Amino acid sequence: MEEIEKRRAGLLRSWENVPPEERLARVIPALEGRKRHRRISTLEANVAAALLFLEIEHEREKVVMDRYVVDFAIGKLLIEVDGTYWHDPAKDAIRDALLAGEGYTVIRIPENDAKHRPLQAVANALLLWGNRRGV
């Protein structure tokens, strides 16, 4: 955990020196390129369908902290769908720590749940978020 905190602090310091306009100049073109060429994955489609079924307003592929693109955002709740091939738990932990430091809550839905139980996974994520907030 100490290593994650050190890397988090270093990443925050390096990004603080970049003016906001330059931050957006780095992130927005990459995001626009993804939206033009990237189709939604089956796992993300399952989670999106569950959010729609539950009538939860959300944003897909939202830019957070002028730096990160998250799968789904519901206010300060960020939902990431983790395919086992694409995600590195160590890198995800650092990213989650950075986001938590800015007041975000990151809930990760693993591939198996997104594939086989997306509605339950989303409902559990919302319950977990509510519990963390003391609701």
C-alpha positions in Angstrom: 0.0 0.0 0.0 2.9 2.3 0.7 4.2 1.8 -2.8 0.8 2.7 -4.3 0.8 5.9 -2.2 4.3 6.9 -3.4 3.4 6.3 -7.0 0.1 8.2 -6.5 1.9 11.2 -5.1 4.4 11.2 -7.9 1.8 11.0 -10.6 -0.2 13.8 -9.0 3.0 16.0 -8.8 3.8 15.3 -12.5 0.3 16.2 -13.6 0.1 19.4 -11.5 2.7 21.1 -13.6 0.7 20.6 -16.8 -1.7 23.5 -17.5 -5.4 22.5 -17.8 -5.5 23.4 -21.5 -2.6 21.0 -22.2 -4.2 18.3 -20.1 -7.3 18.5 -22.3 -5.2 18.7 -25.4 -3.7 15.3 -24.4 -6.9 13.6 -23.4 -9.7 14.8 -25.7 -8.1 13.7 -29.0 -7.4 10.3 -27.7 -11.0 10.0 -26.4 -12.5 11.2 -29.7 -10.4 8.7 -31.5 -11.7 5.9 -29.3 -15.3 6.9 -29.8 -14.9 7.0 -33.6 -13.1 3.7 -33.8 -14.0 1.8 -30.7 -17.2 -0.2 -30.3 -18.6 -0.9 -26.9 -17.4 -4.3 -25.6 -19.9 -7.0 -24.8 -19.1 -6.6 -21.1 -19.7 -2.9 -21.2 -22.9 -3.3 -23.2 -24.2 -5.7 -20.5 -23.5 -3.2 -17.8 -25.0 -0.4 -19.8 -28.1 -2.4 -20.4 -28.4 -3.1 -16.6 -28.0 0.6 -15.9 -30.7 1.5 -18.4 -33.0 -1.3 -17.0 -32.5 0.2 -13.5 -33.1 3.7 -14.9 -29.8 4.9 -13.6 -28.6 8.1 -15.4 -25.0 7.7 -16.3 -22.2 8.9 -18.6 -20.2 6.4 -20.7 -16.5 6.9 -21.3 -16.3 10.1 -19.2 -13.0 12.0 -18.8 -12.2 12.4 -15.1 -9.5 14.6 -13.6 -8.6 15.7 -17.2 -6.7 12.5 -17.4 -8.6 9.2 -17.1 -11.4 7.8 -19.2 -13.8 5.7 -17.1 -16.3 3.2 -18.4 -19.3 4.6 -16.5 -19.8 7.6 -14.2 -22.8 8.3 -11.9 -21.8 11.5 -10.2 -18.8 10.6 -8.1 -19.3 6.9 -8.5 -17.2 5.4 -11.2 -17.9 1.9 -12.5 -15.1 0.1 -14.4 -15.8 -3.1 -16.2 -12.6 -5.3 -16.0 -12.0 -7.8 -18.7 -9.4 -10.2 -17.4 -7.2 -9.8 -20.4 -7.0 -6.0 -20.4 -6.7 -5.1 -16.8 -3.6 -5.0 -14.5 -4.7 -5.1 -10.9 -1.5 -3.2 -9.7 -2.0 -0.3 -12.2 -5.8 -0.3 -11.4 -5.0 0.1 -7.7 -2.8 3.1 -8.3 -5.4 4.7 -10.6 -8.2 4.0 -8.1 -6.1 5.6 -5.3 -5.6 8.7 -7.4 -9.3 8.9 -8.1 -10.2 8.3 -4.5 -7.9 11.1 -3.5 -10.2 13.4 -5.5 -13.4 12.2 -3.9 -14.4 9.5 -6.4 -15.5 6.0 -5.6 -14.4 3.3 -8.0 -16.3 0.1 -8.2 -14.9 -2.6 -10.4 -17.1 -5.2 -12.0 -15.1 -8.3 -13.0 -15.6 -10.0 -16.4 -17.4 -13.0 -15.1 -20.1 -10.8 -13.3 -20.4 -8.4 -16.3 -20.9 -11.4 -18.6 -23.2 -13.6 -16.5 -24.8 -11.4 -13.9 -24.7 -7.7 -15.0 -27.9 -6.6 -13.3 -26.8 -8.1 -10.0 -23.3 -6.7 -10.4 -24.6 -3.1 -11.0 -27.1 -3.5 -8.1 -24.3 -4.7 -5.8 -22.1 -1.8 -6.9 -24.8 0.7 -6.1 -25.4 -0.9 -2.7 -21.7 -0.9 -1.9 -21.4 2.7 -2.9 -24.4 3.6 -0.7 -22.8 1.7 2.2 -19.5 3.5 1.8 -21.4 6.8 1.9 -23.4 5.8 4.9 -26.7 5.9 3.1 
